[in-house]
Amino acid sequence: MKKSYIVTAVLILVAVCLVIAYVMRDNITGLFKKADPEGTTAPPPAEMGNDDYLSLLKGSVDNAEPIMKTDIDGVYYTMSKKGEVKFYSVKDMTISQLAESNAFDVTVVCTEQRIPAKVHCYTAPDGTITGYGLFTAASSDAEVYIYDYAFFKLTALPDSYAANDSYLLLVDTTKEDFYSNDKVYEENFRFNTKTGETGNILSTDNRGFDDVGAFRGDYTMLTDDAVKRCGENFLFFSARQYHLYSKDHTMDLYIAGGSGNNRDNNRYIQNVADFWFAFDSEGRVLALQKKGEGFALVAYDGKELTEVKNFDGGYENYIRSGDWLLNKETFEIVHLSDGSSRALKVNSAKKFTPDVFVTDGKTVFLRGVSDGVAAFAIGSVGGEARCFYNNIFAGVFSPMILKDGGVMMSVSADAQGSSYSIKIFNV
């Protein structure tokens, strides 16, 4: 080819590039322009290829099911949708399967329906026992017509209710809570391992029905913490004094063994905001009570109700983790057992709105959304939490704080939850 033709071709190519650059000038400058002080023109963090969270990732193991906590320190379990249960221990990044100690065939009666399940148990060296079972209409041929799901948990009875060969059997029929570490159990039974007999512990006299013909699930509600903190009598939650279809989900804290037209009819603290109570150093019962548009931490000594701390705004602006309460806007963390607070700084390039909060009082894990992108933050109570962005954290299940301060969680591989990855992070 002659040199003149080459020069002409190059000049034409340069001209074309200049025309394209002129047409695309706004897009090009938009991509490379520095962010203004408000950060409105910078691409969202996820578009920056932010995989910095890998620096905290201690290890990851693929698994068919999310891993969840038991009542025994260092022992965890998984459960399939068919009720298959496996127990594990976790040390560093080694997840080892533990052999179950025994299994019981149980049948409980709920709304005149006999619901069966096989409860698989693990017993720790100190004798502590924990067990889990599942009933689903899809995996059972039992003639159960009202319920299509029931999660079973077996644990030790509180000392004041203890009897030989008997355990507490709790039942939750809310299938959306299958992978939750904070279930609310609406049915409770005493189960005798020798005879196989079951019977209700909390009286359910005058219990009404819901819209599908089952006994009201909000009549006698227990949590794991309510069982652990049981004294002479169970404290439990109930909405029995309110309309079944109330939108504000009003409920009260009751004490079993009281007076009235049934033996559980003592309304202890009315209009509580959450499934939480504790005891302070004076032996008073602490709870969160709604107050107009806000709520308060209150203490009750059996005669007099005292406000310990008032909170601004509705309870929907807060997330609770055990005895700790997080303000989603200010990131203030309040220790509910004494009313003290800690300031948490979240290092986020964009506004971060948490929807999951887990803490042991030292380590903090938050999952949420930042500018429409899934994000999570890990840090320390009273300190700073580093924020990371990646949409793989849109499906996070049963996050937990380990004894060494690490964070373990199960992350869904896809929207269908076909498989999971168990991840452990250092802090």
FILOTI-691340 format. One record per residue (C-alpha): residue in three letters; x, y, z. Coordinates in nm, 4 decimals, padded with zeros to 6 digits, always signed. Each point is the difference from the previous one (the first is absolute). Example, Ala and Ser with C-alpha at 12.3 -4.5 7.8 and 13.67 -1.06 7.14 Angstrom:
2
  residuo        c1        c2        c3
      ALA  +01.2300  -00.4500  +00.7800
      SER  +00.1370  +00.3440  -00.0660
END
This chain:
427
  residuo        c1        c2        c3
      MET  +00.0000  +00.0000  +00.0000
      LYS  +00.1317  +00.3473  -00.0837
      LYS  +00.1011  +00.2279  +00.2865
      SER  -00.2508  +00.2706  -00.1076
      TYR  -00.2857  -00.2462  +00.0378
      ILE  +00.1199  -00.0930  +00.3492
      VAL  +00.0158  +00.3653  +00.1092
      THR  -00.3459  +00.0652  -00.1440
      ALA  -00.1451  -00.3019  +00.1812
      VAL  +00.1549  +00.1073  +00.3297
      LEU  -00.1373  +00.3528  -00.0356
      ILE  -00.3477  -00.1362  -00.0719
      LEU  +00.0228  -00.2295  +00.3065
      VAL  +00.1079  +00.2897  +00.2247
      ALA  -00.2878  +00.2105  -00.1275
      VAL  -00.2490  -00.2757  +00.0683
      CYS  +00.1370  -00.0450  +00.3543
      LEU  -00.0309  +00.3742  +00.0632
      VAL  -00.3634  -00.0052  -00.1127
      ILE  -00.0758  -00.2997  +00.2246
      ALA  +00.1803  +00.1648  +00.2912
      TYR  -00.2044  +00.3174  -00.0514
      VAL  -00.3287  -00.1909  -00.0056
      MET  +00.0962  -00.2083  +00.3054
      ARG  +00.1667  +00.2836  +00.1912
      ASP  -00.2690  +00.0147  +00.2723
      ASN  +00.0182  -00.3724  +00.0694
      ILE  +00.3792  -00.0051  +00.0013
      THR  +00.0347  +00.2973  +00.2335
      GLY  -00.2703  -00.1494  +00.2189
      LEU  +00.1987  -00.3191  +00.0432
      PHE  +00.3225  +00.1674  +00.1023
      LYS  -00.1148  +00.3199  +00.1706
      LYS  +00.0838  +00.0136  +00.3713
      ALA  -00.2906  -00.0100  +00.2408
      ASP  -00.1317  +00.3285  +00.1307
      PRO  -00.0071  +00.0525  +00.3798
      GLU  -00.3371  -00.1760  +00.0222
      GLY  +00.1285  -00.2987  -00.1980
      THR  -00.2903  +00.0163  -00.2448
      THR  +00.1977  -00.0739  -00.3155
      ALA  +00.2199  -00.2842  +00.1248
      PRO  -00.1061  -00.3518  -00.1010
      PRO  -00.1494  -00.2036  +00.2850
      PRO  +00.2559  -00.2009  +00.2007
      ALA  -00.1023  -00.3350  -00.1527
      GLU  +00.0860  +00.1315  -00.3475
      MET  +00.3551  +00.0681  +00.1168
      GLY  +00.0654  -00.3749  +00.0211
      ASN  +00.0172  +00.0204  +00.3791
      ASP  +00.1046  -00.3462  +00.1187
      ASP  +00.1821  +00.1309  +00.3054
      TYR  -00.2108  -00.2269  +00.2209
      LEU  +00.2270  -00.2844  -00.1147
      SER  +00.2698  +00.1418  +00.2288
      LEU  -00.2188  -00.0970  +00.2976
      LEU  -00.1167  -00.3338  -00.1366
      LYS  +00.1510  -00.2751  +00.2097
      GLY  -00.1559  -00.2830  -00.1970
      SER  -00.3015  -00.1218  -00.1915
      VAL  -00.1636  -00.3428  -00.0259
      ASP  -00.2823  -00.0945  -00.2361
      ASN  -00.2967  -00.1691  +00.1632
      ALA  -00.3502  -00.1068  -00.0961
      GLU  -00.1610  +00.1757  +00.2985
      PRO  +00.0674  +00.3070  +00.2174
      ILE  +00.1704  -00.0663  +00.3328
      MET  -00.1811  +00.1146  +00.3156
      LYS  +00.0793  +00.0243  +00.3699
      THR  -00.1086  -00.2358  +00.2762
      ASP  -00.0242  +00.0597  +00.3753
      ILE  +00.3464  -00.1544  +00.0412
      ASP  +00.3066  +00.2213  -00.0500
      GLY  +00.2017  -00.1037  -00.3036
      VAL  -00.2667  -00.2400  -00.1281
      TYR  -00.2085  +00.0770  -00.3082
      TYR  -00.2541  -00.1797  -00.2151
      THR  -00.1472  -00.0133  -00.3466
      MET  -00.3434  -00.1241  -00.0998
      SER  -00.1241  -00.0917  -00.3450
      LYS  -00.3516  +00.0679  -00.1207
      LYS  -00.0631  -00.3722  +00.0533
      GLY  +00.0939  +00.0193  +00.3685
      GLU  +00.3496  -00.1500  -00.0267
      VAL  +00.2120  +00.1431  +00.2835
      LYS  +00.3800  +00.0135  +00.0302
      PHE  +00.2083  +00.1376  +00.2864
      TYR  +00.3382  +00.1716  -00.0314
      SER  +00.2803  +00.1509  +00.2023
      VAL  +00.1920  +00.3017  -00.1303
      LYS  +00.3599  +00.0771  +00.0915
      ASP  +00.1986  +00.2497  -00.2033
      MET  -00.1089  -00.0935  -00.3531
      THR  -00.0463  -00.3677  +00.0739
      ILE  -00.3659  -00.1020  -00.0071
      SER  -00.0320  -00.3555  +00.1323
      GLN  -00.3161  -00.2089  +00.0051
      LEU  -00.1088  -00.1391  +00.3363
      ALA  -00.1903  -00.3227  +00.0527
      GLU  -00.3531  +00.0417  +00.1330
      SER  -00.0582  -00.1599  +00.3408
      ASN  -00.3542  -00.1239  -00.0579
      ALA  -00.3284  +00.0729  -00.1761
      PHE  -00.3585  -00.0018  +00.1257
      ASP  -00.3262  -00.0521  -00.1822
      VAL  -00.2375  +00.2616  +00.1395
      THR  -00.3629  +00.0888  -00.0638
      VAL  -00.1594  +00.3205  +00.1256
      VAL  -00.3632  +00.1077  -00.0147
      CYS  -00.0663  +00.3454  -00.1450
      THR  -00.3609  +00.1013  -00.0718
      GLU  -00.1031  -00.3654  +00.0290
      GLN  +00.2558  -00.0905  -00.2685
      ARG  +00.2578  -00.2671  +00.0884
      ILE  +00.3271  +00.1298  -00.1468
      PRO  +00.2904  -00.2493  -00.0109
      ALA  +00.3752  +00.0607  -00.0335
      LYS  +00.3311  -00.1707  +00.0614
      VAL  +00.2128  +00.2156  +00.2292
      HIS  +00.3763  -00.0479  -00.0421
      CYS  +00.2094  +00.0792  +00.3087
      TYR  +00.3574  +00.0755  +00.0964
      THR  +00.1198  -00.0291  +00.3597
      ALA  +00.3062  +00.1933  +00.1168
      PRO  +00.2575  -00.1553  +00.2369
      ASP  -00.1580  +00.1910  +00.2913
      GLY  -00.3398  -00.1560  -00.0740
      THR  -00.1579  +00.3013  -00.1700
      ILE  -00.2376  -00.1178  -00.2716
      THR  -00.1340  +00.1739  -00.3074
      GLY  -00.2227  -00.1440  -00.2710
      TYR  -00.1845  +00.0976  -00.3168
      GLY  -00.2710  -00.1492  -00.2188
      LEU  -00.2316  +00.0948  -00.2837
      PHE  -00.3462  -00.0784  -00.1279
      THR  -00.1102  +00.1011  -00.3489
      ALA  -00.3079  -00.1131  -00.1834
      ALA  +00.2181  -00.0641  -00.3056
      SER  +00.2207  -00.2561  +00.1781
      SER  -00.2568  -00.1677  +00.2263
      ASP  -00.3061  -00.2151  -00.0644
      ALA  -00.1502  +00.0866  +00.3407
      GLU  -00.3605  +00.1163  -00.0054
      VAL  +00.0718  +00.3613  +00.0931
      TYR  -00.2307  +00.2446  -00.1760
      ILE  +00.0467  +00.3413  +00.1605
      TYR  +00.3795  +00.0172  +00.0284
      ASP  +00.2425  -00.0561  -00.2860
      TYR  +00.3177  +00.0886  +00.1948
      ALA  +00.1208  -00.0366  +00.3578
      PHE  +00.3540  +00.0461  +00.1340
      PHE  +00.0823  -00.1887  +00.3219
      LYS  +00.2650  +00.0842  +00.2571
      LEU  +00.0845  -00.2166  +00.3013
      THR  +00.1885  +00.1476  +00.2948
      ALA  +00.0303  -00.0355  +00.3768
      LEU  -00.2904  +00.1115  +00.2157
      PRO  +00.0677  +00.2957  +00.2306
      ASP  +00.0840  -00.1068  +00.3557
      SER  -00.3402  +00.1007  +00.1368
      TYR  -00.1732  -00.2274  -00.2538
      ALA  +00.2506  -00.2857  -00.0057
      ALA  -00.1089  -00.3640  +00.0321
      ASN  +00.1728  -00.3337  -00.0579
      ASP  +00.0391  -00.0999  -00.3662
      SER  -00.1930  +00.3100  -00.1103
      TYR  +00.1052  +00.2769  -00.2367
      LEU  -00.1480  +00.3167  -00.1443
      LEU  -00.1298  -00.0380  -00.3547
      LEU  -00.0606  +00.3257  -00.1871
      VAL  -00.1846  +00.0312  -00.3313
      ASP  +00.0084  +00.2839  -00.2555
      THR  -00.2376  -00.0110  -00.2987
      THR  +00.1311  +00.3072  -00.1861
      LYS  +00.1809  -00.1471  -00.2989
      GLU  +00.1618  +00.3351  -00.0889
      ASP  +00.2107  -00.0366  +00.3175
      PHE  +00.1480  -00.3350  -00.1033
      TYR  +00.3554  +00.1379  -00.0195
      SER  -00.0359  +00.2497  +00.2863
      ASN  +00.2040  -00.0159  +00.3198
      ASP  -00.2729  +00.1978  +00.1791
      LYS  -00.3155  -00.2038  -00.0318
      VAL  -00.3213  +00.0702  +00.1921
      TYR  -00.1703  -00.3202  +00.1177
      GLU  -00.3784  +00.0077  +00.0298
      GLU  -00.0368  -00.3557  +00.1347
      ASN  +00.1734  -00.1488  +00.3034
      PHE  -00.0068  -00.3505  +00.1452
      ARG  +00.1536  -00.2165  +00.2665
      PHE  +00.1403  -00.3114  -00.1719
      ASN  +00.0833  -00.3186  +00.1909
      THR  +00.2707  -00.2009  -00.1756
      LYS  -00.0953  -00.3233  +00.1788
      THR  -00.3732  -00.0005  -00.0687
      GLY  -00.0116  +00.2208  -00.3098
      GLU  -00.2812  +00.2019  +00.1576
      THR  -00.0382  +00.3733  -00.0651
      GLY  -00.2118  +00.2608  +00.1730
      ASN  -00.0281  +00.3800  +00.0001
      ILE  +00.1907  +00.1927  +00.2653
      LEU  -00.1669  +00.3392  -00.0447
      SER  -00.3783  -00.0067  +00.0239
      THR  -00.1887  +00.1021  -00.3133
      ASP  -00.3519  +00.0358  +00.1418
      ASN  -00.2350  +00.2243  -00.2019
      ARG  +00.2406  +00.0011  -00.2945
      GLY  -00.1593  +00.1275  -00.3201
      PHE  +00.0487  -00.1065  -00.3614
      ASP  +00.1709  +00.1661  -00.2951
      ASP  -00.1255  +00.0370  -00.3579
      VAL  +00.0987  -00.3555  -00.1038
      GLY  -00.1609  -00.1705  +00.2975
      ALA  +00.3147  -00.0499  +00.2098
      PHE  +00.0301  +00.1151  +00.3592
      ARG  +00.1423  +00.3537  +00.0146
      GLY  +00.3770  -00.0133  -00.0333
      ASP  +00.0418  +00.3228  +00.2007
      TYR  -00.1622  -00.1314  +00.3180
      THR  +00.2989  -00.1429  +00.1918
      MET  +00.3305  +00.0849  -00.1679
      LEU  +00.3426  -00.1003  +00.1338
      THR  +00.3518  +00.0775  -00.1199
      ASP  +00.3318  -00.1688  +00.0728
      ASP  +00.0952  +00.2850  +00.2334
      ALA  -00.3345  -00.0237  +00.1811
      VAL  +00.0759  -00.3662  +00.0717
      LYS  +00.3565  +00.0721  +00.1162
      ARG  -00.1179  +00.2821  +00.2288
      CYS  -00.2875  -00.1910  +00.1543
      GLY  -00.0307  +00.0356  +00.3771
      GLU  -00.2762  -00.1484  +00.2136
      ASN  -00.2436  +00.0509  -00.2879
      PHE  +00.0310  +00.0527  -00.3730
      LEU  -00.0215  +00.3525  -00.1330
      PHE  -00.1552  -00.0160  -00.3456
      PHE  -00.1489  +00.2250  -00.2661
      SER  -00.3637  +00.0163  -00.1062
      ALA  -00.2314  +00.2112  -00.2151
      ARG  -00.3120  -00.1645  +00.1453
      GLN  -00.1451  +00.3325  +00.1164
      TYR  +00.0191  +00.1511  -00.3492
      HIS  -00.1720  -00.0561  -00.3319
      LEU  +00.1554  -00.2845  -00.1966
      TYR  +00.0399  +00.2091  -00.3158
      SER  +00.1374  +00.3144  +00.1625
      LYS  +00.2596  +00.1621  -00.2265
      ASP  +00.2137  +00.1336  +00.2849
      HIS  +00.0672  -00.3497  +00.1414
      THR  -00.0679  +00.1081  +00.3573
      MET  +00.0892  -00.2517  +00.2711
      ASP  +00.0646  -00.0249  +00.3723
      LEU  +00.2464  -00.1777  +00.2248
      TYR  -00.1735  -00.2544  +00.2259
      ILE  +00.1076  -00.2060  +00.2971
      ALA  -00.1204  -00.3586  +00.0307
      GLY  -00.1760  -00.1263  +00.3093
      GLY  -00.1989  +00.3166  +00.0613
      SER  -00.3589  +00.0633  +00.0931
      GLY  -00.3008  +00.0519  -00.2234
      ASN  -00.2197  -00.2254  -00.2059
      ASN  +00.2987  -00.2182  -00.0848
      ARG  +00.3255  -00.0544  +00.1837
      ASP  +00.2136  +00.1914  -00.2527
      ASN  -00.2085  +00.3148  -00.0065
      ASN  +00.2331  +00.2530  +00.1656
      ARG  +00.0800  +00.2906  -00.2320
      TYR  +00.3380  +00.0988  +00.1395
      ILE  +00.1119  +00.2856  -00.2280
      GLN  -00.2416  +00.1275  -00.2629
      ASN  +00.0629  +00.1195  -00.3559
      VAL  +00.3560  -00.1273  -00.0374
      ALA  +00.1933  +00.0851  -00.3167
      ASP  +00.1981  -00.3201  -00.0527
      PHE  +00.0529  -00.3610  +00.1109
      TRP  +00.2512  +00.1000  +00.2655
      PHE  +00.0297  +00.0163  +00.3761
      ALA  +00.2810  -00.0285  +00.2532
      PHE  +00.0630  +00.0493  +00.3700
      ASP  +00.2028  +00.2876  +00.1397
      SER  +00.2312  -00.0062  +00.3034
      GLU  -00.2970  +00.0713  +00.2299
      GLY  -00.1994  -00.2951  -00.1327
      ARG  -00.2460  +00.2181  -00.1895
      VAL  -00.1318  -00.1123  -00.3382
      LEU  +00.1208  +00.2172  -00.2867
      ALA  -00.2013  +00.0333  -00.3217
      LEU  -00.0536  +00.2370  -00.2926
      GLN  -00.3370  +00.1742  +00.0209
      LYS  -00.1648  +00.2134  -00.2680
      LYS  -00.0584  +00.3633  +00.1006
      GLY  -00.1995  +00.2038  -00.2526
      GLU  +00.2172  +00.0366  -00.3119
      GLY  +00.3068  -00.1286  +00.1825
      PHE  +00.0824  -00.2610  +00.2610
      ALA  +00.1859  -00.0410  +00.3273
      LEU  +00.2116  -00.2472  +00.1917
      VAL  -00.2030  -00.0704  +00.3142
      ALA  +00.0593  -00.1913  +00.3228
      TYR  -00.2748  -00.1752  +00.1973
      ASP  +00.0394  -00.1296  +00.3558
      GLY  -00.3415  -00.1666  +00.0157
      LYS  -00.1686  +00.3129  +00.1337
      GLU  +00.1438  +00.3101  -00.1614
      LEU  +00.1074  +00.0712  -00.3588
      THR  +00.3027  +00.2296  -00.0420
      GLU  +00.1343  +00.1553  -00.3207
      VAL  +00.3739  -00.0589  -00.0334
      LYS  +00.0657  +00.1550  -00.3423
      ASN  -00.2176  +00.1653  -00.2650
      PHE  +00.0569  -00.0445  -00.3734
      ASP  -00.1002  +00.2395  -00.2756
      GLY  -00.1817  -00.1233  -00.3081
      GLY  -00.1815  -00.3215  -00.0723
      TYR  +00.1425  -00.3418  +00.0718
      GLU  +00.0266  -00.0654  -00.3745
      ASN  +00.3024  +00.2338  +00.0039
      TYR  +00.1913  -00.2451  +00.2202
      ILE  +00.1321  -00.3559  -00.0219
      ARG  +00.0596  -00.2200  +00.3032
      SER  +00.2654  -00.2676  +00.0457
      GLY  -00.0383  -00.1749  +00.3338
      ASP  +00.0389  +00.2620  +00.2728
      TRP  +00.1259  +00.2649  -00.2445
      LEU  -00.2061  +00.2515  -00.1984
      LEU  +00.1267  +00.1829  -00.3113
      ASN  -00.1319  +00.3328  -00.1298
      LYS  +00.0055  -00.0467  -00.3791
      GLU  +00.0446  +00.3734  -00.0640
      THR  +00.2571  +00.1068  +00.2601
      PHE  +00.1636  -00.3409  +00.0606
      GLU  -00.0238  +00.0493  +00.3744
      ILE  +00.0053  -00.3391  +00.1749
      VAL  -00.1808  -00.0273  +00.3340
      HIS  +00.0661  -00.2750  +00.2518
      LEU  -00.3540  -00.0699  +00.1182
      SER  +00.1009  -00.1751  +00.3212
      ASP  +00.1230  +00.3282  +00.1486
      GLY  -00.1060  +00.2714  -00.2484
      SER  +00.3566  +00.1025  -00.0865
      SER  +00.0896  +00.0889  -00.3577
      ARG  +00.2958  -00.0262  -00.2382
      ALA  +00.0722  +00.1967  -00.3164
      LEU  +00.0730  -00.1980  -00.3181
      LYS  +00.1536  +00.1615  -00.3062
      VAL  -00.0698  -00.1726  -00.3318
      ASN  +00.2648  +00.0786  -00.2610
      SER  -00.2183  +00.0079  -00.3135
      ALA  +00.0463  +00.1837  -00.3300
      LYS  -00.3780  +00.0287  -00.0345
      LYS  -00.2915  +00.0094  +00.2413
      PHE  -00.0199  -00.3443  +00.1560
      THR  -00.3355  -00.1265  +00.1274
      PRO  +00.0265  -00.3215  +00.2049
      ASP  -00.2701  -00.2668  +00.0129
      VAL  +00.1948  -00.2656  +00.1949
      PHE  +00.1852  +00.0641  +00.3270
      VAL  +00.1925  -00.2578  +00.2007
      THR  +00.2324  +00.0597  +00.2936
      ASP  +00.1393  -00.1705  +00.3078
      GLY  +00.0729  +00.3343  +00.1641
      LYS  +00.3490  +00.0203  -00.1509
      THR  -00.0126  -00.0884  -00.3707
      VAL  -00.2664  +00.1535  -00.2256
      PHE  -00.1339  -00.1333  -00.3309
      LEU  -00.2442  +00.2012  -00.2113
      ARG  -00.1541  -00.0945  -00.3333
      GLY  -00.1997  +00.2443  -00.2063
      VAL  -00.0198  +00.2107  -00.3124
      SER  +00.2190  +00.2882  -00.1130
      ASP  -00.1246  +00.1957  -00.3007
      GLY  -00.1993  -00.3021  -00.1160
      VAL  +00.2970  -00.2370  +00.0306
      ALA  +00.0230  -00.2785  +00.2577
      ALA  +00.2591  +00.0831  +00.2637
      PHE  +00.1197  -00.1142  +00.3383
      ALA  +00.2059  +00.1524  +00.2771
      ILE  +00.2204  -00.1632  +00.2632
      GLY  +00.1580  +00.1724  +00.2961
      SER  -00.0038  +00.0468  +00.3759
      VAL  -00.2599  +00.1348  +00.2417
      GLY  +00.0995  +00.3538  +00.0898
      GLY  +00.2450  +00.0134  -00.2901
      GLU  -00.0049  -00.0034  -00.3789
      ALA  -00.1553  -00.2444  -00.2455
      ARG  +00.1463  -00.0415  -00.3489
      CYS  -00.2576  -00.0169  -00.2783
      PHE  +00.0328  -00.2294  -00.3030
      TYR  -00.2122  -00.0180  -00.3146
      ASN  -00.0903  -00.3054  -00.2021
      ASN  -00.3380  -00.1298  -00.1119
      ILE  +00.0910  -00.3547  +00.1022
      PHE  -00.0960  +00.1132  +00.3512
      ALA  -00.3615  +00.0614  -00.0965
      GLY  -00.0846  -00.3461  +00.1377
      VAL  +00.1576  -00.0313  +00.3452
      PHE  -00.1398  -00.2527  +00.2477
      SER  +00.0553  -00.0556  +00.3738
      PRO  +00.3086  +00.2196  +00.0565
      MET  +00.1718  -00.0770  +00.3308
      ILE  +00.2896  +00.1314  +00.2076
      LEU  +00.2512  -00.2748  +00.0848
      LYS  +00.1793  -00.0316  +00.3329
      ASP  +00.3213  +00.1404  -00.1514
      GLY  -00.1853  +00.3091  -00.1279
      GLY  -00.0255  -00.1187  -00.3594
      VAL  -00.3246  +00.0123  -00.1957
      MET  -00.1536  -00.3106  -00.1581
      MET  -00.2890  +00.0171  -00.2432
      SER  -00.1635  -00.1949  -00.2794
      VAL  -00.0277  +00.1699  -00.3375
      SER  -00.2480  -00.1199  -00.2606
      ALA  +00.1472  -00.0905  -00.3373
      ASP  -00.3122  +00.1207  -00.1809
      ALA  -00.3488  +00.1404  +00.0581
      GLN  -00.1461  -00.3509  +00.0174
      GLY  +00.2297  -00.1045  +00.2852
      SER  +00.1156  -00.3102  -00.1863
      SER  +00.3278  -00.0041  +00.1941
      TYR  +00.1940  +00.2080  +00.2491
      SER  +00.3501  +00.1042  +00.0864
      ILE  +00.1008  +00.0092  +00.3667
      LYS  +00.2366  +00.2936  +00.0414
      ILE  +00.2089  +00.0983  +00.3005
      PHE  +00.1460  +00.3504  +00.0309
      ASN  +00.2660  +00.1407  +00.2264
      VAL  -00.0644  +00.3415  +00.1493
END
